[in-house]
Amino acid sequence: MDGSGEIGSSGCQKKSGIELDSYRWVIIAIFAAYCGTNFFLFMQFTIIANITERYYNVNSFLADSTGLVFMGCYIVFFIPVGHFIEKNNLKQTAVISTALTAFGNFLKLFAVSPDKFHLIIISQAICGIGQVFMISIPSKVACTWFGAEEVSIACAIGVMGCQIGLALGCIVPTLLVPDSTNMEEVAEGFSDVFGVDNVVSITMLILVILFFRSKPECPPSHSQASRLKGDQEMGYSEAFKSLMQNRDYKLILITFGMSFAVWNCLGIIVNEMFLHYYPADGKYLGILVLSGIIAGGIFGTILFGYILDKTHAFKKVSNVVLILTLVAWVCLVVSFHVGSLLMTSLTIPVSGFFFGSIMVIAFEYATEMTYPVSEAFSASLLNAAIYVFAIIDVLVVECIFKTVGFTAGQTVLGIFLSIAAACSFLISTDYKRVDANLLNDIKSNYGSVVDKLP
């Protein structure tokens, strides 16, 4: 192993050249943890938007911007970062990502004062750039380290790390930052949150530098072995052209872009929407959002990742999950209008179970339909589509909330989810990665007999 954490392929002793490295579980655990460290920051200010607005003396749009800046950074930087990821190894990508997160958090230590909100935005933007490096590679990490029957569950663990970070980012600020008119108490709360940010992000940077590796000695699957041989290597412009000519992939961009964008949008507007219906119960919001994210980010993600690994039924799973996501959203909206906090408390985790599971399905479905295009290319463009839709959702819904009302805004989000569910039925079942692994397995077992077939 060299200084960068790279392991050469010369150490592979397996006759078939295919072998699973037990260290893969350490890699995916570190990856999930450092993703969570960054996603912890995404809703850190919006989950307590009313406190953020009052303490920093900003309007609701600027408070929303603390989350929107992550989306904007991704849209601006995903192409150059995607190019960097393909030209460099996973260890370098991980180090840069965690270093940017740590530096962004360090700047927050100087942003406790109420007149330093601009520094909050700058620090969030730096962390947002760090996020670009990490959310483009869950499928790439999974395919590089895990076997053909494990990639979906491995990708699910990576996505789960993001969701756990989101969940903690909802609960920690609500516990540490008091909803008080005493500005000194609020300042102390923000100072504590920023201290947690720094301790965790610096710890993750050290762990990545010491223990993260780029690849195993032997490829874990036949599809990965073919890619390492250079048989299917594809440049960035060529990959982009291939993706844009792929009908199924374009449908995936629309389907999962629109559906998961609603989940991202909710992360920005949830404080405003919840307090509109339950103005005296804001103290419960962090716990409720936490339950929703855990339901989807842990249980849903792992469950559907396991199902995809065992069945490869990407289309059927997508159809079911997206329809149930729409149903769950309708139930959540009804609970708001009924004014039952108990009903809302039950529907939020149910909604989160399906919403939070969408991402792992999207990553794996995109990889299947676009193989042998690199996972980093397909995932980065998919993430960009999600964030573009999410920004549109936030701006449109916030405008509707203020001019028409909350019911109209919730209806618009329901329409977006309906369109996404309908589009999922138009995607084909041409699973290219599954077919590649199956063909190579047959060749490994029957040798040259396959080559003589007509």
Secondary structure by P-SEA (a helix, b strand, c coil): cccccccccccccccccbbbbcaaaaaaaaaaaaaaaaaccccccccaaaaaaaaacccaaaaaaaaaaaaaaaaacaaaaaaaaaaccaaaaaaaaaaaaaaaaaaaaacccccaaaaaaaaaaaaaaaaaaccccaaaaaaaccccccaaaaaaaaaaaaaaaaaaaaccccccccccccaaaaaaaaaaaaaaaaaaaaaaaaaaaccccccccccccaaaaaaaaccccccaaaaaaaaaacaaaaaaaaaaaaaaaaaaaaaacaaaaaaacccccccaaaaaaaaaaaacccaaaaaaaaaaaaccaaaaaaaaaaaaaaaaaaaaaaaaaaccaaaaaaaaaaaaaaaaaaaaaaaaaaaaacccccaaaaaaaaaaaaaaaaaaaaaaaaaaaacccaaaaaaaaaaaaaaaaaaaaacccccaaaaaaaaaaaaaaccccccccc
